Amino acid sequence: MRIFNTLSRKLEEFVPMTEGEIKMYACGPTVYNLIHIGNARPIITFDTLRRYFEWRGYKVTFVQNFTDVDDKIIRKATEEGVDYKVISERYIEEYWKDVKAMGVKPATIHPKATENIDKIIDIVATLIEKGHAYQAGGDVYFSTKTFPEYGKLSHLPLDELVAGASERVDAGDIKRDRADFALWKAAKEGEPYWESPWGKGRPGWHIECSAMNLALLGETIDIHCGGQDLIFPHHENEIAQSECCTGKPFSRYWMHNGFINVDNQKMSKSLGNFFTVRDVGEAYGYEPIRLFMLSSQYRSPINYSVDIIEQNKAALTRLYTALENGEFYLSKAPEGWQDGEDALKEQLLAHKQHFIDSMEEDFNTAGAVSALFDLARDINTHLGASSTHSKELAQFALDLYHELADVLGLLYNHKTDSLDSEIEDLIAQRQAARKARNFAEADRIRDQLKAQGIILEDTPQGVKWHKA
């Protein structure tokens, strides 16, 4: 597999440190509000990357954190007159509602920053001891000038990085250099704090991710990923403090997804084009969000609009229709592999190879989605009403379809067995009514199902149904 490594700015062959195993870290949300449509892109993108690696046989240890103490969390807690933990726990719970609805699997580990305070303090103490950090009052800062490679991820010289380097700290902080950033922040009146060698305080933002990486994945990891907006200062600062602490490379590959615009404009509350995942999911369903994110190559900028999400909703309907057509045919198909089916099997397998080739070339999910739609087309063509193909071929096609869809995390809203059974019972009653020439009863059952959003279709193989 070739991956575009932000660190080298080129496509590189991906070779894990340990054969068959991958250590992977993705920056998670700061939990003070519902996640928005921009947050959804890295969540879905790197969930799919993890799925793909596991499908290819790797043992993946995937860590995605929660930043559960932060200025924004504290500010919201103050506004509501509650403890900061009330805010963070509330929005962690809301996070899970949204990501599960988008078909996202839990990471191997979801650590919280506040669970790693001891590790954070150890790293800060080590950086001070090695001369890479200094105390200023109750604060501790990283000295960027002590790390000659500072800027190697963003590929900008130090003097061009100064403007954003101070991250989430006040302009009046006492620092030796404007580019220095906070590792530990002295507690202000009424703020949560932890005891440390430098007094009561809490960690800076960047140090949290370094600590969780070191604690859970070790000194060097295979892949660190996140949104493009995190390249600087967050990931740049993670590299500096981690490598100065351990003397080892922090991450061998860096992957960053592109930005999302809304109606061709940057998403902003002031512009009135700010959409949470909850907003979109409740209006159009959550699965169209996932398909939308995967239908473009992950590094490309994408544009969200109502028209585009509706197009993805319609596209999903086509995928589900192919699945339902194939399953219906499977239930009626004759048994016994037939002449000519070997060639058709190879045609179906060509879509799998297209899928793999796309994913292997810098994780091109757009190509993989295209392969899935091509497979859906062949299922509709070869397992339709006039087909005479075998049950064995139909099962092979459906197994392959499910396999590829599952790698992408799609088609997880397939109808349940209990619902199928209820519908099949009503269809059987309708058929019995038709056989008895009780057409009024047959029409009543058809109308009942239609009112439930179930459309019946009479075919040579029998009655099939699909959702409206």
N, C-alpha and C positions, 0 to 999 in steps of 0.2 A: 504494500500500500504506500502511495506517495501522499505526503501531507505538506501543505504550505506552512512552513515554520516562520512565525513572525520574527523570531530571533535572528534568523539568517536571511529573511526575506526571499526565500526561494523554496521550490518544491524539493523535498527530501524523502528518500526511502525511509519508511518508519520501521525501526528495529528496536524492539523493547529491550530493556536492560537484562531481564531474565526471560529466557525463551518460554513462550506460552503464557506469560503473565504480564499484566499491565497495571501500573499505578497511575491513577488519573484523578485530578482535582478540578472542580469547577466552583467558582465563586458564587455563593448563594445570595439570597436577598437580605437587605436590612429590613427587619420586620416592624414597620410602623404604619403600614397601610396595605390595601389590597394590591396584588401585583398587577402591572399594566401590560398592555399588548407588547411593549418593547421588552419587558422582562421575560415574556414568554418565549422569545426567540432563542436565547441561550439555553433555557430550561429544556425546550423540545429538541434543539439541535444536538446537545451533548448527551441527552437521554438516548437519542437515536444512535449516536456514535458508540456509546457503551453497548447498546443492543447489538450493533453490527459486530463489534469485536467479540462479544460473547457467542454470537451465531457462528463466527469463524473459528471458534474453539478456544479462545483465550479465557483465562481466569482474570477477571477484571475486579480490582478493588477501586471503587468509585466513591470519592468523598465530596460531598457538597454541604457547605456550612450554612448556618444561620448567624448573621450578625445581630445579636440580641441585646447589645447595649451600645448606644450611639447618641449623638446630639439630637437627632430627629426623634428618636424614641423617647428620650428624656423630655424634650419639648412637648410632645404630644401627651405624655403622662402628666406633666405640669398643668397643661391646659385642662385636662380631665380631672385633675386632683386625685390621681391614683398612682400606685407604685409602677415603676418602669416595667416590672415583670408582667403586670396585667396587660400592658400594651403588647409586649413581645409575644407572650403566650397566645393572646387573642389572634394576632396576625400570623403566627405559625399555624394555628388551627385553620384559619381562612386560606392560607397558602395551600395546605393539603387538600382542601375541598376543590380548589381550582386546578391544581396540577393532576390530581387523580382523574378529574373530569376530562382532562386533555390526554389521558392515556399514559401519563408519565410514571415510570417505575420508581419506587424509592431507591435512593443511592445505597451503596453498601453501608455507609455511615453518614449520619447527618449531625455533626457536632455543633455545639453552640459555643460562641466566643467565651461566655461566662463559665463554661465548664473547663476552660483551659488557662485560667489566670495564673496558676503556678508555673506552667510551661512558659507563658509570656514573660513572667518575671525572671525566670532563668535565662531566657534569651537576651533580655535587656541587660541583665547583669553581665553576661558574657560579652556583649558588645561594648559595654563600658570598660570592662577589664582589658579588652583588646584594643582600646583606643578609637573605636568607631562610633561611640556615643558619649554624650556628656549630660550632666545634670545642670539645670538652670532653675533654681528655686525648687518647686515640687515636680517640675516637668523633667522629662528626659528626651533628648533629641538625637537623631541619627545624623552624623556628620557626613554629608554626601561627598565632600572633597577627599575623604579617606578611602573612597572606593573609585579607583581610576576608570572602571568600566561603567560608571553610572551613565545611563542614557543608551545602553546597548540594545535594549528592546525597542524603544521608541525611535532609535536611530537619529537622535538630535543631540547636539552638544549641550553641556551643562548650562551655559548662559541663556539658551533658548528654552530651557525647561523650567526656569525659576518661577514663572508666573503661576503655574498650577501646583508647584511642588509641595506647598505647605499643607495640602489636603484639608481636612476638616478641623482647622485650628484658627484661633483668632489672630487678626493682623498684628495685634500688639504683643504677641508672645516674644519672649527674650530668646533670640537665637543668635548663634555666631555667624550664620550665613542664611540668606533668604531661602536657599534651596533645601535647608535642613528640614526634617519632618519629625513629627511627634511619635515617640515610641510609648511614652507613658505621660498621662495628663493629670496634673494635680486636681483634686476634687474641688468643685465650687460648692458654695452653700446650698444644701438641699439636694445635691446630686448623689447618686449611688457611688460607692467607692469600695476599694479593697486595700488592705494594708500591704505596704511594700517597703523595701529599704529606703525609698525616696519619699515616704510619707503616704498619706491616704490619697488614692487616685484610681484611675481606670486606664485601660490600654488605648493606644491610638488604633486607628482603623487597620492600617496595613499589617501591623505586627500580629494581629489576630490570625490572619490566614497563614502566615509563616509558622506560627506556633501549632496550628492544627495540622498543617502538612508534616512538620517534623514529628509531632506526637503520633500521628496515625499512619503515615506513609514512609517516613524516613528522610534522610538528608537529601536524596536526589529522587525525583519522580520522573515518570515517562512523559506525561502530558499534563500541562496546565492550560485550562481554557476559560473563556468568558467573553463578554461583549467587547467590541472594539473600543468603547469608551473607557475601559479599564486598563488599557495598555499603559497610559500615563495619567495620574501618578501611581495608581494602585499596584499594578504588576511590576512596574519599574522599581518601586520601593520594596516590594516583596523580594525581588532578586537581590537588591543591595544588602538588606539586613540579613537575609538567609545565608547568602554566600560569605558575607563577612563573619557570620557566626560560626559556620561549619567549615569553611575553606573548601567546600565542594560545590559543583554546579547544582543549581536549585531544580530546574526542570529542563529536560533535553529537548522537548518540543513545546511550542506555544501556539495555540489555536484561538483565533478570535473571529466571532461572527460579525457581519456588517450591521449597519444601522437600519432602523425602520422609520420611514416617514409616514405621515397620515395625510392623504389627499395631496401628496407631493410637497408637504410642509413638515418641518420638524414638529414632533408632538409636544404640545405645551398647554397647560391649563389656561393660560392667558388667551390663547387662540381658540379655546373652546373645542379643541380636537384631541383631548386627552381621554383615552378609553382604557378602562380596566378589563382584564380578562373576564371578570364577572359580567360586565356590561355586554360584551360581545357574545359570551357563552349563553347568556340567558336569552339574547335576541336571536341568535343564529345557530346555537349549538356549539359545543366545545371542540368536537372533532374537526370541523372545517378550519379552525384555528391551526390545528396541527398540520393538516394538509397544506394550508397556505404557507406555513413556515418551511415545509420540506420541499415545496415546489420550485424553489430557487436555490442556487448554489450558496452555501452558508456564508461565504465571504462577501457576496454581492449585497448592495443595499436593496431593500425592497420597499414597496409602497402599499400601505393598507388603505382600503376604502370599502365602503358598503358594497359596491358593485363587485369588487374582487372577492370579498368573503362570501357573497351570494354565489359567485361562480364556483368557488370551492365547495360550497354546500351541494350544488348541482352535480359537480364532478364526483363527490362522494356517493351520491345517489346512483350514479352509473356503476361505481365499484360494487355497491351492495346489490344492485340488480343482477350483475354478473354472478355474484356469489349465490344469490337465490335461484337463478336459472340453473347453475351448475348443480346445486343441491337437489333441485326438483328432478333434473334429468337423472341424477345418480339414483334416486329412489325408484325410478322406472326402468333403468337401463338393463339390457340383457347381459348375462354373465358370459365370460369367455373372451380372452384377448383375440382380436380379429386381424386379418391380413391388412397391411397398410398402416396399422396403428403405431408401429415402430417409428415410422417417418414422422408421424404427428407428435409422438413423444419427443423426438429430437427437436421439433419446431418449438414445443413448449419449453424445453430445456434451454433453448437459445435465449429466451427471455430472462432466465435465471442468470445466464452468462452476461447478458447486457447489464443486468442489475449489479452483478459483482464488479464488472469492469468500471461502471460508473462510480461505485462507492470506493473502489481502489484508487481512483484518480482524484485525489484531494476531496474525498468524501462528497461526491456530487450527488446529493439526494434528488436533485431535479431529474437526472438521468434514471435513477432508481425508480422514481415515481412513474416516469414514462414507461419503463419496462413493466411495471405492475399494470398499467392501463393497456399495454399491448397484450399482456396475458389475459386480461379481462375481455378484450375484444375476441381473442381466440376461443375463450370459453363460450361466449355468446354465439360465435360462428359455428363451432364444432359440437357443441352440446345443446343445441337449440331444439325446437319442436320437430324438425325433420331429420334429426340425427339418428343414426343406428349404431353409434359407437358403444363399446363395451363398458360395463360397470367398472372394470379395472382401470380403463383409461380415464373415465370420469373421476374416479377416486384419486388417481395420480395428479390430474389437473387441479383438483380442489386442494389437495395436500400442498402442492407447490404454491398455489395462490395464497393459502393461509400462511405458509412459511415466509414468503416475501412480505406480505402485509404485516406480519407480526414484527419483522425486523424494523419496519418503519413505524410501528406502533399504531397501525390503522386497522379499521374494521373491528374495533373492540366493542361496538354497540350492536353486534349481531343479535338477531332475535333469540329469545330464550326458549329452552325446550318446553317449559310450562305454557308459554304463549303459543308455541307451535301446536302443542297438543290440543289446546282449546280451539284453535282455528281449524285444525284438521277434523275435530269432532263436528264442528258446525258445517264444514264442507261435506262430510259424510252424510249428515242429516239432510242437506240440500240435495245431494245426489239421490238419496232415498226418496225424497219428495218428488223429484223430477221423474224417477222411475215409476212412481205411483201416479204420475200425471197430475200431481198436486202443485201446479205451477205457482199458485198464489203463495204457498208456503215457501217454495224455492225462492221466489222473488223477495219474500220477507227476510229470509236468511241473508241473501245477497245484500239487501239494503242495510241490514243490521251490521254486517261486516264492513260495508262501505262507510257507515257512520263511525266505525272504530278506526277508519283510515286503512282498511284492508280491501284491496281490489282483487277480484277473481278474474281468471283468464282460462277459458276452455281450450285445451290443446289436444293433439292426437294421443299424448301420453296420459291425459287426464286433466283435472283441474289444478292449476297452480295459483298461488297468491303472492302478492307483494304489497308493501306499504305505499300509500299514496304519496 
